[in-house]
Structures are given as structure tokens and as C-alpha cells.
Amino acid sequence: MTDYTNTDLGTFEQIAKLENGKAFLHDALNLSSCEISVNVTPKGFKVPFNHKHKQNEEVYIVLKGTGIITVGDNKINVREGSAVRVATGVARTIENTGDGEFSFICIQAKEGSLTQFGFSDAELC
């Protein structure tokens, strides 16, 4: 077993051609602490359902375009550089409201599980 894993997701154009325009990293990188997806959606795309998670919070990081993330009854306008955290037990959906592609990363991790981060989990060598 190596001490790192890497993969090549391809270009955003290639990701857009995948099923639902999503590339998942959990299996590709043997992740053990979270799920990460890279998403490229076409103009007019909207997830056709709301969903919520029992254990995992989600963080959406917008890379390109504009959209709306609906969390419960709140509609949050997002654009390149926006980041939104959604807690467990709350319904959410996402849509592309721009004139072109809408690209974002979604990270799922168990809510409340982070006990260290940054330099509190590091040592200089």
C-alpha cells in the first residue's frame, strides 16, 4: 500500500459527459473520511429532487458560473468563489441559473467528526 493515491478526472468538458456530469473521488482515491464530487452542469440544469443526509454535512464550492442552492426554504444565490455548508437533516437542491456551464465541488463528511485541522494536526519536519 502506498502513502498516497492519485487520479486524473479529466477536463471539465470530459466530466460534463459523465453520468449526471459528476466525477466521484471516494473510490478513485480510496477516501476514508469523506466523499468528494466534481460536478459540471449544463445551462438550465436543476437537480429534480430535494435530498437530505442523516450523518453527512455537505460543502458546495462553486468553481464557475451562477446558480441557486436551496436549503430548506432559503434560496442562496451562488457564483464563482461561493461556498455553502449544509447541515444534516435539512433538505437541499441545486440549480444552474447562468448562461453557461455551472461547475462546483461537493464535499460530504460526517457532521461533528472533525477534531483537529490545520497545524493542530501537523508537525514540522
Buried (B, 14 or more C-beta within 10 A) or exposed (E): EEEEEEEEEEEBEEBBEBEEBBBBBEEBEEBEEBBBBBBBBEEEBBBEEEEBBEEBBBBBBBBBBBBBBBBEEEEBEBEBEBEBEBBBEBEBBBBBBBEEBBBBBBBBBEBEEEEEEEEEEEEEE
